Amino acid sequence: MKLLIFDVNKDDFEKKYPIIQDDFVIISDNGKIKNCIGCFGCWLKTPGVCILKDSYENIGELLSKSDEMLIISKCCYGTYSPFVKNVWDRSLSYLLPYFEKKNNETHHKPRYKNQFKLKVYFYGDDITEYEKSNATDLVNANCINFNITDSSVSFFSSFDELCKEVVI
């Protein structure tokens, strides 16, 4: 299974990508995602599942079944858009509350043995080299945290340009 996360209006996305393969699960902004409240309920009360019920509570489980995750996000000051950042926050249940050392840094242990590929496509007008560097560093940090061994990061000046070059 592939997980596709995007922050573009769903109608605009479907105009550019009218046919998506059957093995994709799509996470888009329906306007109802709640912010992670840092309660650790996904670790302690309902392991692997967020306690906030808003149709985004199973992101950790989806990651555990994914072979690949694709993210399409506006590059906002060298990071993900607010919606995509919120999805990352809500995927905390993919990890365990226990720590281990990776690359001489402290990180959470993975809850699942599953490993998946990550492809991140950033779009936006006038993304600076500094923002590109920060965004790439962020994706690399996410890869360490989520035990991702294969990743790529690409930048496009607009969503339209991204659609011309990226086949989903």
ABEGO torsion letter per residue (X at the ends): XBBBBBABBAAAAAAABABBBAABBBBBBAGABBBBAGAGAAAAABBGBBABBAGAAAAAAAAAABABBBBBBBBBGGBBBAAAAAAAAAAAAABBABBBBBGGBBBBBBABABBBBBBBBBBEBGBBAAAAAAAAAAAAAAAAAAGBABBBBBBBABAAAAAAABBX
